[in-house]
């Protein structure tokens, strides 16, 4: 199809639920994408966080080719070897006793966490979440999200969610009632503007949940699999959650979601209480195992920490240079530049120069390159961003 035919086909046949940029990508490798006209782009926001390994990683491609030639699908009423191996491997990285429920997306993983918490509550059903949080677009996950702009037009929402101020323990305490069963949060709020949880707040929150017999649920959909310099973001904080959820980058760009639950509560989801037809299928599980192998073999956690420090330092230099940058913040390779104005025009100007980044929360430039990003690639991205900012009036 020619470009105009692709655009027309979308206009005629695809529901317009996404704001699209006029780009058609046909090839990817590492930190780069190529469009249909052959133009090369440096991708510093691969797949909304799904591309922690970059594009078309060789280990993932090899694993998928091997598995797809043997067995593509079996339902979860049977056993499959890759899923068994993946559950064990995730437990190894967590270094604690968890069990996994496999599904297809972050929203599904969070839905599973919500259902499990209600089973655990035995009548308690309220969950505390936080302002500027984002937990997905299915109805319960949407109801848990602390941003009303995503909820407009979808009332009535699912009851039982109480949104309080982020990083404020007193707000959490004030929100607890006899019906409260859990607290759910992201340790770095991605869609909320790269807001980072304070360590003291998280340590105190863990103690409070223990005291009140509340489940602590960590949404790792965007922060998981090395994005913050640890395999899971909660490992930066010296705590262990009762439940955490994964998705996006775990299968190297293929659809996956996982809820990891403490062993002593996981079995509350007895046969028939929850399910996902395609969750943890052989091909997806094999891809995820390849991702975890790559993280270990290529020392990507260490690389993400070093690259993140360098990227934040270079972005801080831009802040010193341009007063329109109000703040630079990040953890590992999950970085944000808060501007004093709308960020979309800057994103579009970067795209014209061959750099792909994102704007979230209206004025926060979100920058999340692949974990193995090189110093040379960071320098190139910062140079393009510098050039764009220089032109901003």
C-alpha positions in Angstrom: 0.0 0.0 0.0 1.1 3.6 -0.7 1.2 6.0 2.2 -2.0 7.8 1.3 -3.8 4.4 1.0 -2.6 3.4 4.5 -3.9 6.7 5.9 -7.2 6.4 4.1 -7.6 2.8 5.2 -7.2 3.9 8.9 -9.7 6.7 8.3 -12.3 4.3 6.9 -11.8 1.1 8.9 -9.9 1.7 12.2 -11.6 3.3 15.2 -9.8 6.6 16.0 -9.1 6.0 19.6 -5.4 7.0 19.2 -4.0 10.4 18.4 -1.7 9.5 15.5 1.4 11.0 14.0 1.8 10.7 10.2 4.5 8.1 10.4 4.5 4.6 9.0 7.3 2.5 10.3 8.4 -0.7 8.5 11.6 -1.8 10.2 13.3 -1.6 13.5 16.7 -2.5 15.0 18.1 -1.7 18.4 17.4 2.0 19.1 16.4 2.8 15.6 13.3 2.8 13.4 12.9 3.3 9.6 9.8 4.7 8.0 8.2 3.7 4.8 10.3 6.3 2.9 13.5 5.0 4.4 14.1 7.8 6.9 15.9 6.7 10.0 14.8 7.7 13.5 16.5 7.4 16.9 13.8 5.9 19.2 14.0 7.2 22.7 10.5 6.1 23.6 10.1 2.6 22.2 6.5 1.4 22.5 5.5 3.4 25.6 8.1 1.4 27.6 7.5 -1.9 25.8 10.9 -1.7 24.1 13.4 -2.1 26.9 15.6 -4.3 24.7 15.1 -2.0 21.7 13.6 -3.3 18.4 14.0 -6.8 17.1 16.4 -8.1 19.7 18.2 -11.2 18.3 17.5 -13.4 21.4 13.8 -12.7 21.3 13.6 -13.3 17.5 15.5 -16.6 17.9 13.2 -17.7 20.7 10.0 -16.9 18.9 11.2 -18.6 15.7 12.1 -21.7 17.6 8.8 -21.9 19.6 6.5 -21.0 16.7 7.8 -23.9 14.7 6.9 -26.3 17.5 3.7 -25.1 19.2 1.9 -21.8 19.0 -1.0 -22.2 21.4 -2.5 -24.5 24.0 -5.2 -23.4 26.5 -4.4 -22.9 30.2 -6.4 -26.1 31.0 -3.1 -27.9 30.0 0.5 -27.3 31.1 3.1 -25.7 28.9 6.8 -25.8 29.5 7.8 -22.2 28.6 5.1 -20.8 31.0 6.4 -23.0 33.8 10.0 -21.9 33.2 8.9 -18.2 33.0 7.0 -18.3 36.4 10.1 -19.9 38.0 12.4 -17.3 36.4 10.3 -14.4 37.6 10.3 -15.8 41.1 14.1 -16.0 40.9 14.4 -12.4 40.0 12.0 -11.3 42.7 14.0 -13.3 45.3 10.8 -14.0 47.2 8.0 -16.5 47.2 5.4 -15.4 44.5 3.1 -17.1 42.2 2.2 -15.8 38.7 -1.1 -15.3 36.8 -0.5 -14.7 33.1 -2.6 -12.5 30.9 -2.1 -10.2 27.9 -1.6 -6.6 29.1 -1.0 -4.3 32.0 -4.6 -3.4 32.4 -5.5 -7.1 32.6 -2.7 -7.7 35.2 -4.1 -4.9 37.3 -7.6 -6.2 37.0 -6.3 -9.6 38.3 -4.7 -7.8 41.2 -8.0 -5.9 42.0 -10.0 -9.2 41.9 -7.4 -11.0 44.1 -7.4 -8.2 46.7 -11.2 -8.4 46.9 -11.1 -12.2 47.4 -8.5 -11.6 50.1 -10.7 -8.9 51.8 -13.6 -11.2 52.5 -16.0 -8.2 52.3 -13.4 -5.5 52.4 -13.3 -4.0 49.0 -12.0 -0.4 49.0 -8.6 0.3 47.4 -6.5 3.5 47.9 -4.8 4.8 44.8 -3.0 8.1 44.0 -3.4 11.4 42.2 -1.8 11.3 38.7 -1.7 7.5 38.7 -2.5 5.4 35.6 -3.5 1.7 35.9 -5.1 0.9 32.6 -8.3 1.5 30.5 -10.5 -1.5 31.4 -13.2 -0.5 33.8 -11.8 -1.4 37.2 -8.3 -0.3 36.2 -9.7 3.0 34.8 -11.6 3.5 38.0 -8.4 3.0 40.0 -6.6 5.6 37.9 -6.1 9.0 39.5 -6.6 11.2 36.4 -10.2 12.2 35.7 -9.4 13.1 32.0 -9.2 9.4 31.2 -12.5 8.7 33.0 -14.7 11.3 31.3 -17.6 9.7 29.4 -17.4 6.3 31.1 -19.5 6.8 34.2 -20.6 5.2 36.4 -17.1 3.9 37.3 -16.5 0.8 39.4 -17.0 1.7 43.1 -14.5 1.1 45.8 -11.5 3.3 44.7 -10.3 6.3 46.8 -7.7 8.6 45.3 -5.3 10.4 47.6 -2.3 12.7 47.3 0.9 11.0 46.1 3.9 10.8 48.5 1.6 11.8 51.5 1.3 9.1 54.2 -1.2 11.2 56.2 -3.5 11.3 53.1 -3.3 7.5 53.0 -4.1 7.2 56.7 -7.1 9.6 56.3 -8.4 7.4 53.4 -8.4 4.1 55.3 -11.7 2.8 56.5 -13.0 -0.5 57.8 -13.7 -1.5 54.2 -10.1 -0.8 52.9 -8.3 -3.8 51.7 -5.3 -2.6 49.6 -3.1 0.3 48.5 -2.0 0.3 44.8 0.6 2.6 43.3 3.3 3.1 40.7 6.8 3.9 42.1 7.4 6.1 39.1 4.2 7.5 37.7 4.8 7.4 33.9 1.5 8.8 32.4 1.3 11.1 35.4 4.5 13.0 34.5 7.5 10.9 35.8 6.7 11.5 39.5 8.9 9.4 41.7 7.9 7.9 45.0 9.9 9.1 48.0 11.8 6.2 49.7 10.7 7.2 53.2 7.1 7.3 52.1 7.3 3.8 50.6 9.0 2.4 53.8 6.3 4.0 56.0 3.6 2.8 53.6 4.8 -0.8 53.8 4.7 -0.6 57.7 1.3 1.0 57.6 -0.1 -1.8 55.3 1.4 -4.4 57.7 -0.2 -2.7 60.7 -3.6 -2.4 59.0 -3.5 -5.8 57.3 -3.7 -4.1 53.9 -2.2 -5.5 50.7 0.5 -3.3 49.1 0.2 -3.6 45.3 2.9 -2.2 43.1 2.0 -1.5 39.4 5.3 -2.3 37.5 3.7 -2.2 34.1 6.0 0.5 32.9 8.8 0.4 35.5 9.5 -3.3 35.4 12.2 -5.4 33.7 15.1 -3.1 34.3 13.6 0.3 33.4 14.6 1.8 36.8 18.0 0.1 37.0 16.6 -2.9 39.0 14.7 -5.8 37.6 11.6 -4.4 39.5 11.3 -0.9 40.7 10.4 -2.0 44.2 13.9 -3.4 44.6 15.1 0.2 44.8 13.1 0.8 47.9 14.1 -2.0 50.3 10.5 -3.4 50.5 8.6 -6.4 49.1 5.0 -5.9 47.9 2.2 -8.4 48.4 1.3 -8.1 44.7 3.0 -6.6 41.7 2.1 -6.4 38.1 4.2 -6.6 34.9 3.5 -6.1 31.2 4.9 -3.9 28.3 8.6 -4.8 28.0 8.5 -8.3 29.5 8.0 -10.1 26.1 10.2 -7.9 23.9 7.3 -6.2 22.2 4.8 -9.1 22.2 1.6 -8.8 24.3 2.0 -10.0 27.9 0.7 -9.2 31.4 1.6 -10.9 34.7 0.3 -10.5 38.2 2.8 -11.8 40.8 1.2 -12.5 44.2 2.6 -13.6 47.5 2.2 -17.4 47.8 0.0 -17.3 50.9 -2.6 -15.3 49.1 -2.2 -16.3 45.4 -4.2 -19.5 45.8 -7.3 -17.6 46.7 -7.9 -17.4 42.9 -9.2 -21.0 42.7 -10.2 -22.7 39.5 -13.0 -20.8 37.8 -12.5 -17.5 39.6 -10.3 -15.8 36.9 -8.8 -16.7 33.5 -7.2 -15.4 30.3 -7.4 -17.5 27.2 -4.1 -16.5 25.6 -2.2 -15.6 28.9 1.2 -17.2 29.1 1.0 -19.0 25.8 4.1 -20.9 24.6 5.4 -18.3 22.1 4.9 -15.3 24.5 6.5 -17.1 27.4 9.4 -18.2 25.3 9.9 -14.5 24.2 9.8 -13.4 27.8 12.4 -15.9 28.9 14.6 -14.6 26.1 14.2 -11.0 27.4 15.2 -12.1 31.0 18.2 -14.0 29.5 19.2 -10.9 27.6 19.0 -8.7 30.7 21.3 -11.0 32.6 23.7 -11.9 29.8 24.2 -8.3 28.6 24.3 -6.8 32.1 21.5 -4.4 31.2 20.6 -3.5 34.7 24.1 -2.1 35.3 24.1 -0.4 31.8 20.7 1.2 32.5 22.0 2.7 35.8 25.1 4.1 34.1 23.3 5.3 31.0 20.5 6.8 33.2 23.0 8.8 35.3 24.7 10.1 32.1 21.3 11.0 30.4 20.0 12.8 33.5 23.3 14.8 33.8 23.0 15.8 30.1 19.4 16.8 30.5 20.3 18.8 33.6 22.7 20.8 31.4 19.9 21.6 29.1 17.9 22.8 32.1 20.7 25.2 33.0 20.7 26.5 29.4 16.9 26.8 28.9 14.6 28.4 31.6 11.6 26.8 30.0 12.7 23.5 31.6 11.2 23.7 35.1 12.5 20.3 36.3 14.5 17.2 35.3 13.8 14.0 37.1 14.2 10.3 36.6 15.1 6.9 38.0 17.3 4.6 35.9 16.3 5.2 32.3 12.9 6.6 33.0 13.3 10.3 32.6 11.1 13.4 32.4 11.6 17.1 31.6 8.9 19.3 33.0 8.3 22.4 30.8 6.6 25.6 31.5 4.5 25.1 28.4 2.8 22.5 26.2 5.3 19.9 25.2 3.7 18.5 22.0 5.2 21.1 19.6 8.7 20.2 20.9 8.0 16.5 20.4 6.9 17.1 16.8 9.9 19.3 16.1 12.2 16.5 17.5 10.4 14.0 15.2 11.2 16.1 12.1 14.9 15.9 13.1 14.7 12.1 13.6 14.2 11.8 17.3 11.2 10.0 18.8 10.2 11.1 22.3 6.9 11.5 24.1 4.9 14.2 25.9 2.8 13.2 28.9 0.6 15.1 31.3 0.6 18.0 28.9 4.0 19.5 29.6 6.4 16.6 30.6 8.8 15.3 27.9 9.1 11.5 28.6 12.4 10.0 27.6 12.9 6.2 28.0 15.4 4.7 25.6 16.4 1.0 25.4 18.4 -0.2 28.4 21.4 -0.9 26.2 21.5 2.6 24.8 25.0 3.9 24.0 26.6 7.2 25.1 26.8 8.1 21.4 23.0 7.6 21.0 22.4 9.7 24.1 24.6 12.5 22.8 22.8 12.4 19.5 19.4 12.7 21.2 20.5 15.5 23.5 22.0 17.4 20.5 18.6 17.2 18.7 16.7 18.2 21.7 19.1 21.1 22.3 18.6 22.3 18.7 14.8 22.2 19.1 14.8 24.0 22.4 17.0 26.7 20.9 14.3 27.5 18.4 11.5 27.7 20.9 10.2 31.2 21.3 
